[in-house]
């Protein structure tokens, strides 16, 4: 029996639909969307979502139909167990993260601490 390892993140249907939409508008050489973490903001870390045109050796790869989602290897431990959603209202729209590893989040919600 082969044990399949759980995926690093889960995606809501809204997030997956948004990724499909942005991939339909992506530059020609784009392989997928990359989720990562970078330093910044008042709490020290921010989520990073970007196009990627390369698959790195240590990336985690999630495939949903014809959509490829890559988790940057350096962000894996920070993102384990996170749920990614797409939220949209009259003033803004963005991917949102429910991350069980967060210990604090800044007042504006743009950055976090682990």
MARDOBA-945865 format. One record per residue: residue in three letters; x negated, z negated, y negated of N, C-alpha, C, O in turn. Coordinates in steps of 0.05 Angstrom, whole numbers, padded with zeros to 5 digits, always signed. Each point is the difference from the previous one (the first is absolute). Layout:
REM residues N
ALAXZYXZYXZYXZY
...
This chain:
REM residues 114
UNK-00017+00000+00024+00017+00000-00024-00018+00000-00025-00018-00016-00002
UNK+00024+00034-00016-00015+00002-00025+00015-00016-00022+00023+00005-00005
UNK-00038-00023-00007+00012-00015-00023-00006+00015-00025-00023+00004-00008
UNK+00045+00003-00006-00003+00014-00026-00003-00022-00021+00016-00018-00002
UNK-00037+00021-00014-00005-00019-00021+00020+00004-00023+00007+00023-00006
UNK+00003-00045-00006+00020+00004-00022-00013+00013-00024-00025-00003-00004
UNK+00041+00017-00011-00010+00013-00024-00007-00020-00022+00013-00021-00001
UNK-00032+00027-00015-00009-00018-00021+00022-00006-00020+00004-00023-00008
UNK+00011+00044+00000+00022-00003-00019+00025+00012+00012-00001+00017+00018
UNK+00024-00025-00029+00025+00013+00007+00011+00013-00026-00007-00008-00022
UNK+00022+00029+00026+00011+00015-00023+00031+00001+00002+00011+00005+00021
UNK+00002-00011-00043+00029+00003-00001+00007+00030+00000-00017+00017-00006
UNK+00042-00011+00011+00009+00027-00001-00004+00012-00028-00007+00024-00003
UNK+00012-00040-00017-00003+00009-00028-00029+00007-00006-00006+00021-00013
UNK-00013-00037+00023-00028+00006-00004-00008+00025+00014-00015+00017-00011
UNK+00024-00014+00036-00007+00024+00015+00012+00025-00013-00014+00021-00001
UNK+00038-00022-00009+00012+00023-00014-00016+00007-00025-00004+00023-00006
UNK-00005-00043-00008-00016+00005-00025-00027+00013+00007-00009+00018-00014
UNK-00003-00028+00036-00026+00012+00008+00005+00029+00008-00017+00017-00007
UNK+00038-00011+00021+00006+00028+00007+00004+00017-00026-00010+00022-00001
UNK+00023-00033-00019+00004+00014-00025-00026+00005-00014-00005+00023-00008
UNK-00012-00043+00005-00025+00004-00014-00019+00018+00015-00016+00014-00012
UNK+00018-00015+00039-00017+00019+00015+00009+00029-00003-00016+00018+00002
UNK+00042-00014-00008+00009+00027-00004-00011+00011-00027+00001+00025-00004
UNK-00010-00042-00013-00011+00008-00026-00031-00003-00001-00012+00004-00021
UNK+00000-00012+00043-00029-00007+00001-00017+00025-00002+00009+00022+00006
UNK-00034-00025-00016-00019+00022+00000-00003+00011+00028+00004-00014+00020
UNK-00012+00039-00018-00001+00014+00025-00018-00013+00022+00008+00001+00023
UNK-00030-00012-00030-00018-00012+00020+00006-00029+00008-00016-00012+00013
UNK+00039+00002-00021+00007-00028+00004+00008-00004+00030+00017+00014+00010
UNK-00029-00034+00003+00007-00007+00027+00022-00020+00002+00016+00000+00019
UNK-00014-00018-00039+00020-00021+00001-00003-00018-00024-00013+00006-00020
UNK+00025-00029+00023+00000-00021-00021-00017-00023+00011+00002-00008+00023
UNK-00019-00003-00041-00017-00023+00007+00009-00025-00014+00004+00000-00025
UNK-00001-00022+00040+00006-00026-00011-00025-00016+00001-00014-00001+00020
UNK+00008-00013-00042-00024-00017-00001+00004-00022-00020+00022-00004-00010
UNK-00043-00011+00005-00001-00022-00018-00025+00003-00017-00021+00007+00010
UNK+00024-00012-00036-00024+00001-00018+00001-00024-00018+00020-00013-00003
UNK-00043+00007-00008-00001-00023-00019+00012+00009-00026-00003+00022-00009
UNK+00017-00042-00004+00012+00006-00025+00023-00019-00006+00008-00015+00018
UNK+00002+00017-00042+00023-00017-00007-00008-00029-00005-00023-00007+00004
UNK+00041-00009-00014-00006-00027-00007-00003-00019+00025-00011-00021-00002
UNK+00022+00030+00025-00003-00016+00024-00023+00009+00018-00005-00013+00021
UNK-00008+00034-00028-00024+00008+00015+00002+00025+00018-00020+00013+00004
UNK+00044-00007+00007+00002+00023+00017+00026+00015-00006+00020-00011-00008
UNK-00021+00038+00012+00023+00016-00004+00003+00019+00024-00020+00007+00013
UNK+00044+00001-00007+00005+00020+00021-00006+00028-00012+00004+00005-00023
UNK-00015+00012+00041-00007+00027-00008+00013+00019+00019-00003-00002+00024
UNK+00017+00022-00035+00013+00021+00015-00009+00026-00011+00003+00005-00024
UNK-00014+00012+00040-00011+00025-00010+00001+00022+00022+00003-00006+00024
UNK-00006+00031-00033-00003+00022+00019-00028-00003+00013-00018-00011-00012
UNK+00016+00022+00036-00027+00002+00012-00003+00027+00013+00018+00011+00012
UNK-00042-00001-00015-00007+00026+00012-00020-00003+00022-00011+00020+00011
UNK+00005-00045-00003-00019-00005+00022+00010-00023+00017+00012-00019-00010
UNK-00018+00021+00035+00005-00021+00020-00026-00013+00006-00018+00012+00012
UNK+00015-00037-00020-00025-00015+00005+00000-00012+00028+00022-00006+00011
UNK-00045+00002+00000-00003-00010+00028+00015-00026+00005+00012-00003+00021
UNK-00013-00016-00040+00011-00026+00005+00029-00004-00011+00011-00021+00001
UNK+00000+00043-00012+00028-00002-00010+00019-00007+00023-00004+00008+00023
UNK+00025-00022-00030+00023-00003+00018+00019+00023-00008+00004+00005-00023
UNK+00007+00008+00043+00017+00023-00006+00028-00005+00012+00002-00007+00023
UNK+00018+00011-00040+00028-00002+00009+00012+00028-00003-00002+00012-00021
UNK+00014-00003+00042+00013+00027-00001+00030-00004+00002+00010-00012+00019
UNK+00004+00024-00037+00030+00000+00000+00008+00029-00003+00002+00011-00022
UNK+00004+00002+00045+00007+00028+00000-00024+00016-00009-00021-00001+00012
UNK+00024+00016-00034-00022+00016-00011-00014-00014-00023-00016+00013-00014
UNK+00021-00038+00010-00013-00016-00021-00022-00018+00011+00005-00014+00019
UNK-00028+00016-00032-00023-00018+00007-00004-00021-00021-00001+00006-00024
UNK-00001-00031+00033-00004-00022-00018-00026-00014+00009-00003-00007+00023
UNK-00016+00004-00041-00026-00011+00006-00002-00027-00013+00007-00004-00023
UNK-00018-00016+00038-00006-00026-00011-00030-00002-00002-00014+00002+00019
UNK+00004-00005-00044-00028-00002-00005-00011-00024+00016+00011-00022+00000
UNK-00033+00027+00015-00012-00020+00017-00006-00026-00015+00002-00022+00011
UNK-00011+00024-00036-00007-00024-00015+00024-00016-00008-00003-00023-00009
UNK+00027+00034+00011+00024-00014-00007+00016-00011+00023+00020-00014-00003
UNK-00028+00021+00027+00015-00008+00024+00007-00029+00001+00023-00007+00004
UNK-00042-00010-00007+00005-00029+00002+00018-00010-00022+00015-00020+00004
UNK-00015+00033-00027+00017-00008-00022+00029+00009+00004+00019-00012-00011
UNK-00015+00034+00026+00027+00012+00003+00014-00006+00026+00024+00007+00002
UNK-00037-00020+00017+00013-00006+00025+00027-00013-00004+00002-00020-00014
UNK+00018+00031+00027+00027-00011-00001+00017+00007-00024+00022-00010-00003
UNK-00033+00026-00015+00014+00007-00025+00022+00020+00005-00002+00017+00018
UNK+00024-00020-00033+00021+00020+00000-00001+00015-00027+00000-00012-00021
UNK+00000+00039+00023-00001+00017-00024+00028+00011-00005+00012+00011+00019
UNK-00003-00013-00043+00027+00010-00008-00003+00017-00025-00021-00001-00013
UNK+00041+00016+00007+00001+00016-00025+00023-00011-00016+00023+00000+00009
UNK-00028-00009-00033+00021-00010-00018+00001+00017-00025-00020+00010-00010
UNK+00045-00007+00000+00004+00017-00023+00023-00012-00016+00021-00006+00011
UNK-00025+00003-00037+00022-00008-00018-00002+00016-00025-00015+00020-00001
UNK+00030-00028-00020+00001+00016-00024-00027+00002-00015-00005+00020-00014
UNK-00012-00040+00017-00025-00002-00015-00025+00008+00015-00019+00009-00012
UNK+00020-00013+00039-00025+00006+00015+00006+00006+00029+00022-00006+00010
UNK-00041+00018+00003+00001+00005+00029-00028-00004+00011-00019+00008-00013
UNK+00018-00019+00037-00027-00005+00012+00003-00009+00029+00021-00008+00009
UNK-00043+00011+00005-00002-00012+00026-00003-00030-00004-00015-00009-00018
UNK+00029-00007+00034-00003-00029-00001-00009-00010+00027+00005+00012+00021
UNK-00020-00034-00022-00011-00011+00025+00010-00029+00004-00002-00016-00018
UNK+00012+00011+00041+00006-00027+00009-00022-00008+00019-00001+00009+00023
UNK-00018-00025-00034-00024-00006+00015-00001-00029+00007-00002-00017-00017
UNK+00003+00010+00043+00000-00028+00008-00027-00014-00005-00002-00024+00002
UNK-00018+00040-00008-00027-00012-00005-00004-00008-00029-00019-00015-00006
UNK+00036+00023-00012-00002-00007-00028+00003-00030-00004+00018-00013+00012
UNK-00036+00001-00028+00003-00028-00006+00010-00004-00029+00010-00022-00007
UNK-00013+00043-00009+00010-00001-00028+00003+00028-00010-00013+00019+00010
UNK+00030-00016-00030+00005+00026-00013+00001-00005-00030+00012-00020-00008
UNK-00022+00038-00008+00001-00004-00029+00028+00003-00010+00018+00010+00014
UNK-00013-00019-00038+00027+00000-00011+00013+00028-00002+00024+00002+00003
UNK-00040+00018-00008+00011+00027-00003+00003+00014+00027+00013+00021+00002
UNK-00024-00033+00019+00003+00011+00027-00020+00022+00007+00003+00012+00022
UNK-00021-00006-00039-00019+00023+00004-00024-00008+00018-00012+00017+00012
UNK+00005-00042-00012-00023-00008+00016+00006-00025+00016+00020-00014-00004
UNK-00038+00008+00023+00005-00022+00019-00026-00013+00008-00022+00011-00005
UNK+00024-00033+00019-00023-00015+00011+00005-00005+00029+00023-00005+00009
UNK-00044+00006+00007+00002-00007+00028-00020-00022+00006-00003-00010+00022
